[in-house]
Amino acid sequence: MRSEDLKIMELDGAYSVEVSGRANFDYAVPLRELSGKLTASGKLQIDLSNCEAMDSTFMGVLSMLALKLRKRGDRVMLVGASSTLLKLLRDLGVAKLFNCVDESDSNGGVRIADGNSAPASLLTTAETVAEAHKALVSADESNAEKFKAVIDFADQDVARLKEQQ
């Protein structure tokens, strides 16, 4: 992932994310970290206009963010998602978590993170993979069977990596 492939910006407690290229688990860790920054009133807009594809870990982290905002009555706004990306989200039963629009209402902001940061540790990556896939199951129970092996493997990886510390 190049630094310009993922841009996370903040303006007055509202966050705007721009995603380009093939969104995969490399994009997931910075977005998982964003989850901790979302305040009770912060809005979140994710621009997928230049996103070519998404893997299940990335979609799981999107779902994690959406579920967090949903608890307080908000929705993540997805901007410019292609019909292919929307189909991926629908097929996993998570499209309902998002407010999908064609154009952004973002007014910029200060860049707070990008894809140029230090690589995540193996433990952080494994935890993110596990949490992301559990979020897909939380959003739609029919995903449980699809991702059981991934979740089991990621949980085992997390346990092994914690043991090595």
N, C-alpha and C positions, 0 to 999 in steps of 0.2 A: 504494500500500500504506500502510495506517495503522500506527502503531507497535504497536497491540495485535494486529495480524494475524500477527506473528512475534515470538515470545518465546524467547530462548535463555537457559537457566539452568544454573548449575554448582553442584554440591554434592559435595565430597570427590572431585574428579576424574571424577565422573559427570555427563553432560550430558543435559538434558531440553529438548526443543524443542516448542513449541506453535504449530501452523499453523492460521490461520483464513482464510476467504475463498477466492479463486482464486489458488492458488500458481503463480507464473510466474517468469520470469527475475529479477524484482526481489527475490524471496526467495532466489535462488540464490547471490548474492555473499556475504551473511552466512553462509550454510551452508558455502560453499567455505572461508571464513576459519575456520570452526569445525574443519574438517578438519585444519588445522595445529595446533590446540590439543589434539587427541585424543592422549592419552598411551598408553603401552603397556598400562595397566590401566584406562583410562577406558571406561565404558559409555556407550551412546547410545540414548536413547528419543525417538521422534518421535510426538507426539500429533496425529493427523489427524482427530479427532472433529469438528472444526468447519471442516474443509477441504472446499470445494465442488467444486473441480476442480484439475487439475495440468497444466502444459504439459511438453513434452519436456525443456526445460532444467532445470526443477525435478526431474523424475524422474531426469535424468542426474546431477544433484548428489547426490540420494539414493543413486543407484547408486555414485557415487564414494566416498561415505562408507561404504557397505556393503562395497565392495571393499577399502577400507583396513582395516576392522575384520576382514574375512574373512581377510586375510593373517596375522593374529595369532590366529585361531581364534574370534573373536567375531562376533556378528551384531547389526545394528541392529534394535531393537524398534520396530515400527510399531503404534501404539495407535489403535483406533477407526476404522480405515479403512473407508469404506463399500464396498459391493459394486461400485459404479461405479469407485471409485479402485483397488480391487484388480484389476478387469478391465483398467484401463489399464496397470497394472504387469505383469499376466500377458501382455497383448498384446505388450508389448515384451520379454518373456522375462526380466524382472528380478525378478519377485515372489519367486523362489527365493532371492534374496539376503537376504530379510528374515524376521524372526520376527514374525508378525502376531498380535496379541492384541486382545481386546475392551476390557480395562480397564488403566489405568495403575497402576504400583506406585511412582510417583514421590512423593518426600517434599518437593517444593518445591525450594528452592535459591536462590542469589543470581542475579539477572538480570544477564547479562553483555552482552547485545546485543538489539536489537529493530529493527523496521522504521523507526525514527525517525532513524537515523544518516544522515550525509551521503550523497548519491547517489554511487554508484560511478562511477569514471572510465569513459570509453568503452573504454579499453584493458582495464581490469579486467573490464568486462562482456563484451567480446568474448572475452577469454581464458576466462572462466567458461563462456560458451556453447560454445566449442570443446571445452574439457575435459569438460563435461557430456555432450555428444553422443558424444565418444570413449569415455567410460565406458559409455554404452549399448551401443556396439559391442563393447567389451571384455567386457561381461556376456553379450551374446548376438550372435554374429556375423551373424545374420540381420538385424540392425539396420543393417548397413553400407550396404546399398543405400538404405534408407529415409532415412538421414541424411547421405549422401555430399554432397549439395549444401549442406546446412547447415554441415557441417564445413569444406568447401572455402571457402565464403563467410566463415565466422568466422576461419579461418586467414588468408585474404587481408586481412580487416579488421585482425587483430592485426598482421600485417606492415606494413600501411599506417600504422597508428597508431604503431607503434614507429619507423618511418621519419620521421614528423612530429615526433618528440620531439627 
